[in-house]
Amino acid sequence: MITNQHIPIMTNEILSFIDKEKKLSILDCTFGGGGHSIKFLEKGHSVTAFDKDDHSQSIANKIKKDYSNFLFYKINFKDIDILQIKLKKFSFIILDLGYSSNQLSDNKIGLSFKINSNLNMNYLGGNLTAHKIINKYSKVELERIFYTYGEINQASKLAKYIVEQRSIKEINTNFELIEILRNSGVNFRSKKIHFATQAFQALRIETNKELENLIIFLKKVHNLLEVNAFLAVITFHSLEDRIVKNYFKSNKVKKNKSFENSKNWGFENLTKKPITASNSEISENNRSRSAKLRVGRFIN
Ligand SMILES: C[S@@+](CC[C@H](N)C(=O)[O-])C[C@H]1O[C@@H](n2cnc3c(N)ncnc32)[C@H](O)[C@@H]1O
């Protein structure tokens, strides 16, 4: 049986950008549990979807039986240009970044600090694992990822402690890592979140190359957008959100319609401030509390 625990985020807010009368050709770059894709299909839109996840592929295979206007490719969205020749342009492209609830509860992936599992954290099927990072990266590299991706002020102290501990014994599981974080003497930032959150975020971002994937994707996505198409991106942490915000800013179309990037294309920014989930959505789906939605209209 194919299980699906993922609840799609800000569905109404996303649909509010789509003219009810129109049937669009939509590219869902982060299919996950298919929540957004199904909403689009139910409204009569055509959907092409990507995900690197095996479980997503199984869900997609099931959906294909019900909808003839649905295609699924098991690819990393940074490789959109591989398919460019075969694919037409799209009138709505969506990214709902990060990992799904299905992946969070999968102990083979091991993203959760509540479930003990082998150190992995790779949810995109790549070769890099948190085990390799923790046990093989140099002190300098560890410090870099904890500082840059975890925003941990005492990243150097943490990296030094991990290097000492792994010389005594290889660090193999999430719970072993949590014990090391606990004993490191590092003052983790927030009292509101679990003390391991920042370190886990850093390892997950590095393992899956999350920021690189997004940056590469944004460099190519204009090739797949129709004139007046929407690009909608949901982010879950400030590092991703900054990249998306700066992308729309540096490619914005000015009032006189001269293009800032001299490429003859740009975006009208439709969300000066990012849209966040309503209180009622947050009370039903805690995951939505950190989500930020930014949308731009492609001008060419
Ligand atoms: C937050 S979930 C998306 C949930 C989906 N919108 C839904 O409503 O069910 C993010 C999904 O994006 C996928 N993903 C993240 N980065 C990816 C990438 N670079 N290439 C392909 N898929 C990616 C993950 O595997 C995960 O399934």
The ligand as a Gaussian input file, in Angstrom:
#p B3LYP/6-31G(d) Opt

LIG

0 1
 C        7.954000      19.868000       0.681000
 S        7.973000      18.460000      -0.322000
 C        6.812000      18.845000      -1.579000
 C        5.425000      18.471000      -1.207000
 C        4.407000      18.608000      -2.313000
 N        4.287000      19.955000      -2.785000
 C        3.059000      18.105000      -1.867000
 O        2.124000      18.906000      -1.750000
 O        2.921000      16.905000      -1.602000
 C        9.458000      18.647000      -1.215000
 C        9.717000      17.545000      -2.225000
 O       10.676000      18.072000      -3.140000
 C       11.609000      17.086000      -3.459000
 N       12.846000      17.778000      -3.826000
 C       13.573000      18.611000      -3.058000
 N       14.640000      19.054000      -3.743000
 C       14.574000      18.473000      -4.969000
 C       15.388000      18.539000      -6.118000
 N       16.497000      19.269000      -6.150000
 N       15.012000      17.836000      -7.216000
 C       13.881000      17.072000      -7.193000
 N       13.074000      16.974000      -6.130000
 C       13.409000      17.663000      -5.024000
 C       11.742000      16.247000      -2.213000
 O       12.189000      14.960000      -2.552000
 C       10.319000      16.273000      -1.658000
 O        9.594000      15.166000      -2.082000

